[in-house]
Amino acid sequence: MPKPIIARILAGAALAAIATSSAFAADDTGEAAFRATYKELVETNTAVSSGSCTLAAQRMGAHLKAAGFADSQITYFATPEHPKDGGLVAVLPGTAPGTKPILLIAHLDVVEAKRADWTRDPFTLVEEGGYYWARGSFDDKAMASVWVDTMARLKAGNVKLRRTVKLALTCGEETSGAFNGAEWLAKNKRELIDAEFALNEGGGGRTDGKGVTQGGKIVVMSVQVGEKASQDYRVEARNVGGHSSIPIRDNAIYELSDALLHLRDFDFPAELNDTTRAFFARRATAFPGETGKAMQTVATAAPGSDAFKQAVAVLDQDRGFHSTLRTTCVATMLDGGHATNALPQRAGAIVNCRIFPGHSFEEVRSKLAQVFADPRLTVTTAEPDQPMGKAPPFTPEVIRPMEVLTEKYFPGVPLVPTMSTGATDGIYLEAAGIPTYGVPGIWANPDFNGIHGLNEHLEVASLLKGRAFLYDLVQAYAK
């Protein structure tokens, strides 16, 4: 690992001006200052191709300085090879040094966005129709700005906390193979982010189909407790080839195609952990008829029993439930052949697997080889982008404050534990021994509000109510 560039002092008149303008009175909620922080962060381009997370981190650090954080309480980090992929860690000390801290984490980087494709400039925050529109308005700059605001309010208000609260703003979550700040901190500055547990993206609410300000309602809040690991495998067929004018059945492309059809028709066995069992049990009442009954059965029946298998067959008709119940593997890329007039000497495919916690990369590779059922094929594990996921404990001390605040802010809305079928930076923290939970509070519509796609947006009411919810949640853990 390269040596880090660590700086604790912001330089430059521009950053000093930001710090001065962002200060807010300790005796109000600072909503105007929060909106300004959010706008500034969203409008700071942090796409990997053209932006700078380092600049975004410096700007957020200036807001923390304005709230009273000392230079010694803010650490900026980057590496010489990735000077624009930096981040920061801020520490707000508690009064009980023997009590382990909590860590707030959010990523600053965003998915690429082309102006020609968007209705509005993706890096200009626009408030329209009850929504904020811009790249990163939701993922993940809403949470990043809320965490910055939370730390600033606690510091400026001189709120006495028993437990130390840490904040990590990182880069690289959205781009596979890029420098990842959460991974770098876990490997190189573990003591800087040491915590009893971390609060992250991955949870949140869902509406019934439209925003609350358009007459919709929130139907569920979720807390993410664990996630799958993403891993690529390469399957390859090789052949001596020959002239295309005299074809034979022994063809590398055909051989690979046959293997992938076997994969198409294969399902890994259904399984549950504490999180997914609780998910199906708590969500069953929201689904009428056969689906609701199947969810309840899966949560209570003995795995492998006839009742369990019948319930799984029902739930497998929903692609989301199907993925929640097992490891999944799917072909995502193909290559093969070397000339239009030659039989292929090589054909290969990338198979992307989302691995249920508790299974190893090698276990899945071996199973793929069995599924392909062709000893002539090679199946190799690509260099892992992420560590193997380890589900955090379903701890009442962590979950209960979320339940209490969900009832306070969203009366009658259930809080449901979920296991992400995707991946977040939490997987690096969990591998380093820091249990990580995706928090509720901010909500989206069922179409996910254009996250990773065109015209990303977040309901203004969701941002502001989520801000209040998460401020109270941090205090519930830290006081």
N, C-alpha and C positions, 0 to 999 in steps of 0.2 A: 504494500500500500504506500502511495506517495505521502510525504509529510504534509499536514494540513497548513493552509494559510489561516491563522486564527487572529482575528482582530477584535478589540473590545471598544474601540473609540471610533465613532462616526466622524468623518471629516467632510468639510464643504459647506458653503453657505446655503445651498439648496436644501440639504437635509436639515440644517438648523432651522430654516424657515418652516419646513414641514412640521418639525417638532413643536414649534411655537404655535402654529395655526391649529394643531390637532388637540391642544390641551382642552380639558373640559372641567367644569366645576365638580368638586367631589360630592356636593349635596344634591345633584340631580342625576337622572339616568343617562344623560349624555347621548340621547338619541341622535341629535344632529351631528355630533362628532363621530358617532358610530357609522352613520350613513356616509360621511365623508371618508372615513377609513375604508369602508367597503368599496366605495367608488374608486378610490385611489388604487386599491389592490387589484380590482377587476380590470382597470384600465392600464395596468402595468403588464405589458405583454410578457408572458412566461412560457410561450410555446418553445419547444426544444430547438426549432430551426432558426428562430429569429428573436427570441426574447431573452430575459435575464431573471432567473430566480434570485440571484445575488442582489440585484437592484431592489426587487420586491422585498426581500428580507431586510435590507437596509432601511427601506421606507417604513416597514412595520416596526422595526427597532426604534426608529425616531418617535413613533407614537408612544412606545413604552417608556422611552426616556422622558417624554413630555409629562407622563403620568407620575414620574418620580423614580423610575428604576435607575440604579447606579450603573456605571460602566461595568463594574465587576459582576453585575447580575445578568449581563447579556453577552453571550458568546456567538460570534459569527464564524462560520466555517465554510471552506471550499478547498479544492485541491488545485495545484498548478495546471493539471491537465484539463480541468473542468471549471474554469474561473467564473462562468456564468451560471453554474448549477449549485450555488451555495445556499445556505439557510442560516437559521439562528436557533439557539436555545436560550430561553430566559428562565430565571429562577426567582420565585417569590418565597422567601423563607418563612416557615411556620415557627411556632413557639415551642413545639415538642420535638426536640432533635431525635428522640428515639423512635419516632413514628415515621414509617416510610412514606415518601412523597407519592403524589399522583402526577401523571404525565398527560398533558393535552397535546395531541398531535394532529397536524393537517398538512397536506401537500400544496405547494404553491404553483406547480406546473400545471399546464392545461393541454388538452388535445388540440392539434392543429386546426386552424379555421381559415378558410379562404374568403376574402371579401366578396369575390365574384359570385360565390354560392349563397351568401347570406342576404336576407332582406335588409338588415341593418349592418353597420360596421361592427364586426364581432368584438372589437376592443374599445368600443365606446358604450358606456352604460346608459341604457335608455329605459325610462320608466313609462310604461304604456299599458293600458287596459288592466291595471292592478298587478302587473308583473314587471320585474327587472329583466331586461334582455341583454345578453352579452356572453361571450365565451368565458367560462369560469364563474358566471353569476351564481351557479349552483355548485358545480364540482371543480374544486373543493374550496373556492375562495369565500363562499358563504361561511363555512365552518372556520376557516383560517381567520377571517376578520372577526368572527364572534369570539374566538379564543383570544385574539389580541385585545379586543374590547373588554373581555372578562378580566384579563390580567391587569389592564389599565385601570378599570373601575375598582378592583380590589386594592390596588396600590394607592391610587389617588384618594380613595376613601379611607385609607388606613384601616382596612378591615382586619381584625385579629383572627388569624387562622392557626389552628393547632398543627395542621399538616402542611408541609411544604408543597407548593404547586409549581410544576415545571411546564414550559411550553416549548415544543419543537416544531418549527416550520421547515419543511424539507422539499427537495426537488426530485424529479425522476420517476414518480409513481405512474405517470401516464405513458411512458415510452419504454418498451421492452429493450433491454440492452444498454440503456443510458445510465449515466452515473445516478445512483439512488442514494439520497441523503439519509433516509432511515436505515438503510443497510449499512452505510458508512459509519453512522453513529453507533449502531449496535456492535459493529466489529472493532471500531477504533476508539470510541469515546463512551463505552458502556456506562462508566461511572457518572458521566454528565447527564444521562437520561434515566439513571436508575430509579425505579419506582415500584410501588406495590402493584399497580395496574395502570393502564393507559386508557384514555377516552379518544375515540377515533371516528372517522366517517364509517358508513356501512349500515347504520340503523336509519330511523326516520319514519315518517308517516306516509299514508296513501289516502287520497281522496276517493270519492265514489265515481270520479270521471271528469270533474271540473273543479276549478278553484273555489275556495270558500267564499271569496268576494263575488263570485258569479253564481252563488246559490248552492254550491256543492257542500259536501260535508266530509270530514275525516272519518274513515271507517276503521283504521287500525294504526297503531304505533308499533314499531319494532325495535328490538335491541339485537345487534349482531353479536353472537357468541360463537366465534369460530368461523373458519373459511376453508375451502378446498385449496390444494396446491395445484398450480398450473405447471405442466411438464410436457415437453415435446419429445417425440420419438421419431426416428427415421427408419422406414422399412424400404428395403432395396432388393430388386431382382437384377441379376446379371446373366449375360448370355454371350456366346461367341459371335452372334450376329450373322451377317451375310448379305447377299444381294436381295433387294426387295422383289426382283422379278421371279424368284423361286421361293415363295413363302412356305413356312412350316408352322405347325401348331406350337412348337416350343419357342415362344416369343416373350421377351421380358415384360413388355407392356401388358400382354394378356395375363401373364403370371401375377403381376402386381394387381391387375384389375380383379382377378379371382380372389386374391387375399383381401382386398378392400371390401368386396361384397360380403365376405365372411364377417368382417368387422361391422358392416352395416346391420347385419341381422343378429348381432350379439349384444346382450345386456349384461353388465356386471351385476352380481346379486344385490338385492335390496338390503339395506342395513340402516340402523338408527344409532344415534348417540343421544346424550341427555338433551341437547339443544333441539334436535329435529323431532324427538319424541314429544317434547313440550310444545313445539310449534304445531304439530298436527293435532294434539289434544286441545290446545287453546283456540285454534282457528276452525275447528270442526263445526262449531255452532254457527259460523258465518256462511257456511255452504249448505244449501238445502239438498234434500234427497240423498241419492246414492253416494255422491262425493263426500258429503259431510259424514255419513255413516262409515265410509271407507277410511277417512282420516281418523276417526275415533278408534276404529278397529286396529289400524296400523299402530296407533299409540299404545294400545292395551294388549293386543294378542301376542302370543309367543312367536318370535321370529321363526319362520320355516313352517309354521302350522298352516293348515288349509285355509283357515280364516285370514291369516296374514297374507298368504299368496293371492287370495281372491281380492282382498282390499288393495294390494299393490297393483294388480291388473287394472283396477278402476282408476287409481291415481296416476298410473303411467300414461293415461290418455292426455294428461296435462304435461306439457314439456317441462314446466318449472318444477312440478312435483317429481317428475321422472328423474330430473337431475339432482334434486335434493336427496333422493333416496339411495344414491349410489355414486360410485366412480363412473365417469363418462369419458369416452375416447372417440374422436371424430377426425377423419382425414380433412386437412385444410389446405394442403399445397401438393402440387404434382410436378414432376419433371421427368424427361425420358427421351431417348433417341439422340442420334448425332447427325443424321442426314435424312432428307426426304426420300432418298432412293436406297436406303439401307435398312436392314432389320436391326432393331435396337439392341445395343450391347448392354444398356443399363436403363432401368426405370426405377424411380423412387418417389416416395411420398412422405410428407410430414403428417404425423398423427398427433394432435393436441389432446392431452388428457387432463381432466380436472379430477384430482384424486381426493377421495373421501379421507378425512383425518384417520390416522392409524395404519395406513398402508405405505410401504416403501416404494421408491422409484423402481427398484429392481423387481419387486413383486409384480408391479404392473407391466414392466417390460416382458417378464417371463410369461405372463398371462396373454399378452398380445401375440407372442410367438406361438402359443398354443392355439389361439383363435385363428391365426393365419394358416396353421396346419400345413406348412410347406417348409421342409428343412433346407431347401435351397435359398430361401430368403434370409437376409440379415436384418435383425431388429436391434438398433442401437439407441442408447439414451443420449439425447443432446445435452450439452453442458447446461446444468440447471440455472435458470434465471432467478429462482427463489429457493429458499429452504423448504423442507417439508413442514406443512402446517401442523400445529399442535393446538387443539381446541382449548380455550381457557375454561376454568371451572365455572359452573353455573352457581355462582356464589350469592347467597341471599344478601350479604352485606353490600354487594355491588348492585344487585338487581332491585332490591327493595326501595331505595331512594328514587329510582326511575319509576317504579310503579306508583309511589305516592305522588310524585310530581305530575305524572301522566294523568292521574285522576284529578289533580288540582287544575291543570291547564286544559285538559281535554276530557271532561267528565263523561263517563260511559264508554270511552274508547278503550278497547283492550290493548295491553302491552304484550307483544308476542315475541319470543326469542326466535331468531333465525340464524341459519348457517349460510354464509354467502357461497354461491356457486361460482363466483368470480374470485377476485383477489384484491387485497388492499395492502398498504404498507404495514399493517398490523402483523403480517406473517413474519416480517423480520424481527419485530419486537418479541413476538411469542417464541421464536427460535432462540432469542437471547434471554428468555426467562421472564419476560414482562407480559402478563396476561393483558389482552387488549379487547376492548368492547366498543362496538359501533353504537353510538348513542341515539336515542329518539329526540324529538323536538321539532326539527325542520321537516316539512312534508312536501311531497310531490304528487302529481297526477299519475294515473296508471301508465301513461305513455312516457314517463320519466323525463318530461319537460325538455326534450332535445339534448339531454346529456350525451356527450360524445358525438352528437349529430349536428344538424343545422338548427340555427335560431334557438340556442339554449336559453332557458328562462327560469325564473324563480318567482313565486308569488311574494309580493311585498309583505303581506301579512304573515307568511310562513317565515320569512327572514326575521321579522321583528318579534314575533311570538317565540320563535326558536331561540332567539337571543336571550329573552327573559328566562325561558325554561333552562337553558344551559348555564346561565349565570347562577341560578338557584341550585342546579345540580352540583356544580363545582363546590359551592359553599356547603352543601349537604355532606359532601365527602371530606371537606377540609376543615370545617369548624370543630 
